[in-house]
Amino acid sequence: MFRSPIVFAGRVTEPAHDEPRCLVLGESERGRKLALIFSRRRERLRPISCRPMRRNERKVYDEAIRQQGEVRSP
């Protein structure tokens, strides 16, 4: 997932947890669109769950990747 472009979607606020959780969107090597929830413990990232993107997450991811392509193109 980290070899493809990823999109940081932000902090997970609901449900509330003792440690902050974040969401990143990306693709697997086989092209599967995934949502990864993780937390940070000291210098390490702790994966909590990884699942297929929801419909609204796919829209956010596709739009962000499209905009990145426009920025990089001359």
Secondary structure, 3 states (H helix, E strand, C coil): CCCCCCEEEEEECCCCCCCCEEEEEEECCCCCEEEEEEEEECCEEEEEEEEECCHHHHHHHHHHHHHHHHHHCC
